[in-house]
Amino acid sequence: MKHGKINVRTITLTAMLLSVLVVQEEVLMFIPNVQLTTVLIMVYAAVLPLPLLLVLVSGYVVIDGFIMGTFFSYYTVPMLFSWLLLALVARAIRHRSFWMIVLVAVIHAFIYSWSFIPIRIMEQGIGILWPYLVADVPFELMLAASNLVTVFLFYRPFRDVLEFVEDKEEVIEKNHS
C-alpha cells in the first residue's frame, strides 16, 4: 500500500479503517465532544498514502453526514474542510516531535468548532456570533481536552499497530510476487 498499489488487501484495509472511524464515533456519541476521530485521522495521516487518506476522510464525512442526517445540509462543507485540513497538517508533521502532534490535535478542536461559525451566521444572522461563541466555549474546551488525552494515550500505540499491519502487508506482497 505504501507504493500506491491498489489491490484487494488495500481496499479491505481501507474499508476496515473507515469502519473503525465511523463506529467509534457512534459508540462514543453519548459523551459530548469525546471521540477518537482526531487521533485516528492523525494516525492514518502518518501511515497511509495520501490518496487513501483523502478517500478515507472524505468517506468518513459522507457516511457521518448520512448517519446524522446532515449530509445535504450546510454542515458537510465545514466538516470536510476541517477533517481534510487535519489530515493534511498531520501528514505534513508526521515526522515531527510527538508534542507537535499533540499541539496540532488540541488546536484542531478549536478550528473544527470555529469552522461552523459561518454556517450559524448564515442560518441565524450575525447577531448570533457572540452568543454562539460564548455558548460553544465549554464544548470547544471539552473537545480540546478529549483530543489532548486521546492523542497522548493512543497516538503511538495506534500508529505502531497500523505500521505493523502495513509492514505485514509488504511482506505478504513480496512473498506473492
SULCORWO-V666990 format. One record per residue. N is the residue number from 1. OMEGA is omega in radians with two decimals (* if undefined). Layout:
BEGIN
n=N omega=OMEGA
n=N omega=OMEGA
END
This chain:
BEGIN
n=1 omega=-3.11
n=2 omega=-3.08
n=3 omega=3.07
n=4 omega=3.13
n=5 omega=3.11
n=6 omega=3.12
n=7 omega=-3.10
n=8 omega=3.13
n=9 omega=-3.13
n=10 omega=3.13
n=11 omega=3.13
n=12 omega=3.13
n=13 omega=3.13
n=14 omega=3.11
n=15 omega=3.12
n=16 omega=3.13
n=17 omega=3.07
n=18 omega=3.11
n=19 omega=3.12
n=20 omega=-3.13
n=21 omega=-3.10
n=22 omega=-3.04
n=23 omega=-3.12
n=24 omega=-3.14
n=25 omega=3.12
n=26 omega=-3.13
n=27 omega=-3.10
n=28 omega=-3.04
n=29 omega=-3.07
n=30 omega=3.08
n=31 omega=-3.07
n=32 omega=3.05
n=33 omega=3.03
n=34 omega=-3.07
n=35 omega=3.05
n=36 omega=-3.06
n=37 omega=-3.10
n=38 omega=-3.10
n=39 omega=3.13
n=40 omega=3.12
n=41 omega=3.12
n=42 omega=3.08
n=43 omega=3.10
n=44 omega=-3.13
n=45 omega=-3.12
n=46 omega=-2.97
n=47 omega=-3.01
n=48 omega=3.02
n=49 omega=-3.06
n=50 omega=-3.13
n=51 omega=3.12
n=52 omega=3.11
n=53 omega=-3.12
n=54 omega=3.08
n=55 omega=-3.14
n=56 omega=-3.10
n=57 omega=3.12
n=58 omega=3.09
n=59 omega=3.10
n=60 omega=-3.12
n=61 omega=3.13
n=62 omega=-3.11
n=63 omega=3.12
n=64 omega=3.11
n=65 omega=3.10
n=66 omega=-3.14
n=67 omega=-3.08
n=68 omega=-3.13
n=69 omega=-3.10
n=70 omega=-3.03
n=71 omega=-3.11
n=72 omega=3.13
n=73 omega=3.12
n=74 omega=-3.02
n=75 omega=-3.13
n=76 omega=-3.07
n=77 omega=3.13
n=78 omega=3.09
n=79 omega=-3.13
n=80 omega=3.12
n=81 omega=-3.01
n=82 omega=3.13
n=83 omega=3.07
n=84 omega=3.08
n=85 omega=3.10
n=86 omega=-3.11
n=87 omega=-3.11
n=88 omega=3.11
n=89 omega=3.14
n=90 omega=3.10
n=91 omega=-3.12
n=92 omega=-3.09
n=93 omega=-3.03
n=94 omega=3.13
n=95 omega=3.14
n=96 omega=-3.09
n=97 omega=3.12
n=98 omega=-3.11
n=99 omega=3.05
n=100 omega=3.12
n=101 omega=3.10
n=102 omega=3.14
n=103 omega=3.12
n=104 omega=3.12
n=105 omega=3.14
n=106 omega=3.13
n=107 omega=-3.12
n=108 omega=3.12
n=109 omega=-3.13
n=110 omega=3.10
n=111 omega=3.13
n=112 omega=-3.11
n=113 omega=-3.10
n=114 omega=-3.13
n=115 omega=3.13
n=116 omega=-3.10
n=117 omega=3.13
n=118 omega=3.13
n=119 omega=3.12
n=120 omega=3.13
n=121 omega=3.10
n=122 omega=-3.12
n=123 omega=-2.93
n=124 omega=3.11
n=125 omega=-3.08
n=126 omega=3.14
n=127 omega=-3.12
n=128 omega=-3.00
n=129 omega=-3.08
n=130 omega=3.08
n=131 omega=3.12
n=132 omega=-3.13
n=133 omega=-3.12
n=134 omega=-3.12
n=135 omega=-3.07
n=136 omega=-3.08
n=137 omega=3.14
n=138 omega=-3.14
n=139 omega=3.07
n=140 omega=3.13
n=141 omega=3.08
n=142 omega=3.13
n=143 omega=3.10
n=144 omega=3.10
n=145 omega=3.10
n=146 omega=3.12
n=147 omega=3.12
n=148 omega=-3.08
n=149 omega=-3.07
n=150 omega=3.10
n=151 omega=3.12
n=152 omega=-3.09
n=153 omega=-2.93
n=154 omega=-3.05
n=155 omega=-3.10
n=156 omega=3.13
n=157 omega=3.13
n=158 omega=3.14
n=159 omega=3.11
n=160 omega=-3.14
n=161 omega=-3.11
n=162 omega=3.08
n=163 omega=3.09
n=164 omega=3.11
n=165 omega=3.12
n=166 omega=3.13
n=167 omega=3.11
n=168 omega=-3.13
n=169 omega=3.11
n=170 omega=3.11
n=171 omega=3.13
n=172 omega=3.13
n=173 omega=3.12
n=174 omega=-3.12
n=175 omega=-3.12
n=176 omega=-3.12
n=177 omega=*
END
